[in-house]
């Protein structure tokens, strides 16, 4: 274990287990350095009040996740539409961890996804 992983972060935890190309930490807009578990918790909590959100469509197309793979929402419907820029664009409907419905687009599985909160019926 190196000195970086032994050092406690602003969340009180050590850096998360990580590979050679990452640090095991996340940096918040207010300047804190936190572990991935705490970052995932904060991301899930921010879904409660947000109306738009950037996430990642999982490789199997069944979930929306954080950059580190933290679960944000279950995809309930996924379909492709023609798109001049990417050739095709994926559209989806999803339900987040709090039960709110979202819709959005992604250029492909394993790529970023733009989410929008669905209006209440």
N, C-alpha and C positions, 0 to 999 in steps of 0.2 A: 504494500500500500504506500503510495507516495505522499509527500507532504500536503499536496493539494486536496486529496481525498480525506485526510485526517482533520483538516481545518474545518471548523463549523461555519456554516453560511449564515446569512441574516435570518433564515427561518429556524436556525438552531440545529440543523441536520448537516451531515457531511455531503459532499457532492455525490450525485447518483452514479451507479455503475455505468460506465460508458466505454466506447471504443476509442481508437486512436485519433479520430477526426472530430471528436466532440469533447466538451469539458465536464459534462454531467451537471451543468448549472443552467439556470435561466435568469435573464435580467429583466426586471419589471420596469414599467414606465417611470416609476418613482425612484429608480436607482438601486433597488435591492437586488442582491444575488441570492437565489433560492434554489433548492433541489427540484428535480423534475416532478416528484410526487406532489410537493407543495404547489408548484406551477400548475400542474394538472387540476388540482383542487380549486385554485383561483380561477382557472379558465372555465371550469364547470359552473362555478358560482356566478361568473360574469354573464352566463347565458340567461340568468333570471331577468336581467334588466335590458340586455342588448336587443336591438332590432335588426342589425346586420352583424355578420360574423365571418371571419376567415378561418377555415379548418382544412383538413385533408380528408379526401375520400380514400377509404382503405383499399388495399389491393384487390380484395374480393368484392368490393362495392357494397358491402353490407353495413358499414359504419362510417361515421364522421369522427375524426380523431384530432388530438393536438399533434404538434410536430413530433413529440416523443412517443406518440401512440396511445395517449390517454383517451379513454372512451368519452365522447361527447353526446352522440346521438346514434340511434338505430335507423338505417335507411329503410323506408317502407315501400318505396317505389323508385326504380331507376330505369331510364330510357334514353336512347340516343336520338338526337335531331341533327339534320345537316347544318353545317356551319362553314362559311366561306374561308375563315381564317384557319381553323384547325381541321377542316374536313368533316368533323362531327363534334358535337358537344353533348356531354351527358347532363341530363336534368334529373333532379331527384326531389323526393318528398322524404321527410324524416321526422322523428319524434326524439326530443332531447331527453337527458337524464331526469329532468324535472317534469316531463310530460307535455311540454310545449311543442307545437308543430312548426316545422320550418320547410322551406323550399329553396332550391338553388341550382347552381350549375358548376360543372367542373370540366376541364379539358380531357380528363381521363382518370382511370383508376390509379391510385397511388399518387395523385397530384392534388394541388390545392383545390379548395371548393369555396365558393362564395355562397353564404347562407343568408336567408332573409326570413324573419319571423312571419308566419302566416297569420292573417287577421282572424280574430276570434269570430266564430259563427254567430 
